[in-house]
């Protein structure tokens, strides 16, 4: 490889010496070297690409989990708010029904209410004659 030139000097570009370093590599050797470099760089590229894909997927999953944790209280608040609205509507209905029942209870505790309830149940006073009349629709003439 040493062609008589001092160490550290660059070979001339027009040298036809077959032992010269610049011309000692054959095209097949260059191709093999490139393939090795390409294979190793391709392998590293694929490994990096796979690593980035795995990192991206895991990062997206972590972001999804984080957002789910952040949104969960608001979602619960909306669901609870809807349940509260339904329960308040039910409470209002129950309060109306309770008011009607209180009025009926006050009426039934009076003498008139007790008599009406007893007559509906089929009771009568001593000495009264009970007539059962058929209920008919009024006729129009």
Buried (B, 14 or more C-beta within 10 A) or exposed (E): EEEEEEEEEEEEEEBEEEEBEEEEEEEEEEEEEEEEEEEEEEEEEEEEEEEEEEEEEEEEEEEEEEEEEEEEEEEEEEEEEEEEEEEEEEEEEEEEEEEEEEEEEEEEEEEEBEEEEEEEEEEEEEEEEEEEEEEEEEEEE
